Amino acid sequence: MNKATSIAQFKESLEAEKTSYGVTLSGDALAGLARYFELLSVWNPRLHLVSFGSPKEFATRHLLESLFLLKYLPQGARLADIGSGGGLPIIPCLIARSDLQAVLVEASQRKTVFLREVLRETIGKERAQLIAERFENVATPKVDFVTCRALERFEAMLPLLLKWAPPSSTLLLFGGEGLGKVIEDLRRPHERVLLPNSARRFLYIANNATA
């Protein structure tokens, strides 16, 4: 599939499926997301940033799932995204909402090169700070929300992530039922929301305070 066809299919899939995720997109946002997809498609074969089989799968399973977060983010929200990797969920959210600010924390030096390029091309430096380090070695930033979609050994690392996150913050975490069990065991008040078009993946909205 050539680049033009791939981008066209990506944009068509976004337009066709966005309503089921409760997402609205401006023309500028759609253009920015298409540029993000274009850059990801170039870098992905080398860095294995995101696993997907088609432009439609990336648009729905990855990008629109990430944008599902927006309904839980108030105007002017400040976020820390942990294990940013290929930029999900934070890059699409920053592109779609110009009021958001974020700190991206990614341990892989190679992946941060990609993230820096994407931020430069789609968002700019004003609203996003990129830190190339493991989150546990980074001072906790002053943020309202902590997001995470794909962290190595996620369930095992969750206690450390909760300890690291600001006490008053809300965590927005993607995962299966196993992650939910860990959140319950750690006695964090939370809500579990089934993601659109999924049978076993959830968004966990957890208050970082013990029940």
C-alpha atoms as one frame of an Amber mdcrd trajectory, in Angstrom:
protein
   0.000   0.000   0.000   1.471   3.384  -0.937   1.723   6.284   1.502  -1.146
   8.321   0.043  -3.543   5.362   0.139  -2.499   4.472   3.671  -3.098   8.004
   4.972  -6.425   8.224   3.135  -7.610   4.968   4.718  -6.467   6.185   8.129
  -8.430   9.446   7.821 -11.514   7.669   6.469 -11.452   5.254   9.399 -11.143
   8.112  11.898 -14.135   9.890  10.395 -16.215   6.707  10.200 -15.522   5.448
  13.731 -15.014   8.574  15.844 -18.650   8.829  16.971 -18.601   5.416  18.629
 -15.705   6.643  20.795 -17.435   9.941  21.628 -14.768  11.897  19.755 -15.117
  15.066  17.685 -12.232  16.327  15.582 -11.568  19.690  13.959  -9.988  19.906
  10.536  -6.690  20.958  12.109  -6.805  18.025  14.525  -7.488  15.586  11.713
  -4.527  16.966   9.752  -2.280  16.722  12.798  -3.330  13.153  13.498  -2.687
  12.212   9.874   0.818  13.682  10.138   1.391  11.712  13.332   0.297   8.516
  11.575   2.580   9.310   8.646   5.605   9.759  10.924   4.772   6.653  12.925
   4.530   4.605   9.739   8.053   5.705   8.775   9.635   5.017  12.169   7.676
   1.929  13.209   9.562  -0.677  11.129  12.815   0.315  12.845  11.653   0.902
  16.420   8.581  -1.371  16.748   6.638   1.407  18.415   3.092   0.111  17.936
   1.733  -3.188  16.651  -1.013  -2.825  14.036  -1.931  -4.531  10.787  -3.694
  -1.787   8.855  -4.391   1.966   8.884  -7.937   1.194  10.042  -6.704  -0.866
  12.979  -4.352   1.896  14.074  -7.101   4.519  13.740  -9.565   2.572  15.877
  -7.712   0.176  18.159  -4.982   2.648  19.027  -5.705   6.269  18.173  -9.429
   6.583  18.872  -9.008   4.443  21.972  -6.439   6.990  23.151  -8.768   9.901
  22.365 -11.443   8.241  24.507  -9.550   9.843  27.407 -10.578  13.350  26.402
 -13.994  13.164  28.024 -12.262  12.730  31.392  -9.869  15.677  30.995 -11.091
  19.137  32.034 -10.018  22.301  30.278  -6.370  23.120  30.893  -5.508  19.748
  32.400  -1.847  18.928  33.062  -0.760  15.335  32.472   2.214  13.048  32.930
   2.316  10.216  30.404   4.411   7.253  31.524   6.048   4.912  29.033   5.068
   7.121  26.109   6.778   4.852  23.533   4.969   5.400  20.248   3.074   8.378
  21.674  -0.114   6.703  22.841  -2.301   7.924  24.418  -0.781  11.347  24.927
   0.191  12.526  21.420  -3.326  12.195  19.922  -4.794  13.947  22.972  -2.372
  16.864  22.664  -3.101  17.166  18.950  -6.866  17.114  19.455  -6.909  19.512
  22.447  -4.714  22.610  22.362  -5.513  23.417  26.020  -3.690  20.343  27.389
  -0.111  20.307  28.685   1.958  17.190  29.301   5.192  15.674  30.513   6.160
  12.578  28.508   8.407  10.090  30.306  10.023   7.377  28.172  12.997   5.220
  29.197  14.066   4.219  25.672  16.481   6.729  24.175  15.639   5.564  20.656
  11.917   6.060  21.167  12.442   9.534  22.570  14.102  10.502  19.285  10.848
   9.592  17.541   8.733  11.371  20.146  10.816  14.522  19.837  10.291  14.524
  16.068   6.532  14.036  16.430   6.234  16.813  18.997   8.214  19.158  16.759
   6.064  18.346  13.711   2.605  18.338  15.324   2.494  20.190  18.626   5.576
  22.302  19.289   7.639  22.653  22.441   5.339  24.928  24.423   2.854  22.329
  25.664   4.962  19.196  26.059   8.135  18.297  27.944   9.939  15.079  27.014
  12.076  13.246  29.581  14.259  10.315  28.501  14.384   8.356  31.751  12.586
   5.711  33.777   9.738   7.355  35.641  10.964   6.167  39.045  14.158   8.187
  38.489  12.245  11.373  37.655  10.991  13.927  40.177   7.207  13.837  40.308
   5.879  16.750  38.216   3.004  18.971  39.264   0.221  17.382  37.236  -3.469
  16.657  37.626  -3.510  13.344  35.748  -1.163  10.442  35.103  -1.779   8.368
  31.983  -0.322   5.048  30.930  -1.258   2.676  28.142   1.690   0.324  27.715
   4.283   0.022  30.452   6.647  -2.943  30.654   5.532  -5.259  33.491   2.605
  -2.896  34.027   0.856  -4.818  36.807   4.096  -5.359  38.733   5.109  -1.714
  38.322   1.735  -0.260  39.314   2.484   0.028  43.065   5.598   2.044  42.250
   3.666   4.212  39.780   0.997   4.963  42.386   3.679   5.886  44.911   5.324
   8.157  42.322   2.140   9.923  41.174   0.984  13.070  43.014  -1.321  12.182
  45.943  -4.137  14.332  44.565  -3.868  13.094  40.980  -6.187  10.917  38.952
  -4.689   7.989  37.071  -6.091   7.056  33.659  -4.818   3.563  32.910  -5.518
   1.173  30.041  -5.535  -2.545  30.699  -7.366  -5.791  31.253  -9.005  -7.312
  34.296  -5.635  -8.214  35.826  -4.736  -4.542  36.123  -8.076  -3.861  37.772
  -7.385  -6.550  40.367  -4.084  -4.899  41.256  -5.810  -1.508  41.647  -8.370
  -3.126  43.968  -5.667  -4.860  46.010  -3.898  -1.517  46.417  -7.140  -0.041
  47.756  -7.462   2.776  45.276 -10.987   4.082  44.600 -11.613   3.618  40.902
 -14.081   3.354  38.060 -13.765   0.746  35.313 -15.021   1.722  31.836 -15.178
  -0.826  29.013 -13.497   0.624  25.952 -15.632   0.925  22.793 -15.426  -2.031
  20.413 -13.657  -4.120  23.044 -14.724  -7.083  25.155 -11.827  -7.227  27.607
  -9.973  -3.898  27.602 -10.818  -1.182  30.070  -9.988   2.366  31.034  -9.388
   2.523  34.781  -9.996   5.913  36.381  -8.276   5.704  39.746  -8.029   8.257
  42.522  -4.518   8.162  43.960  -5.679   7.941  47.537  -6.285   4.799  49.578
  -9.913   3.844  50.142
